Amino acid sequence: MKKERKKTTRPRVAPGMSDFSEKKATREEIRKGNFTRVTRLSYDETD
């Protein structure tokens, strides 16, 4: 009997992969509400 794999619809992202978040939504996507707001955080360590 074969095991069925669960298919996830959630995207998987590895740390450091930022090129997907830099793509801007088109006006059409914004009009339809098909976009995601992205907040980028960075840690700036100083001595």
Secondary structure as UniProt FT lines:
FT   TURN            15..16
FT   HELIX           19..22
FT   HELIX           27..32
//
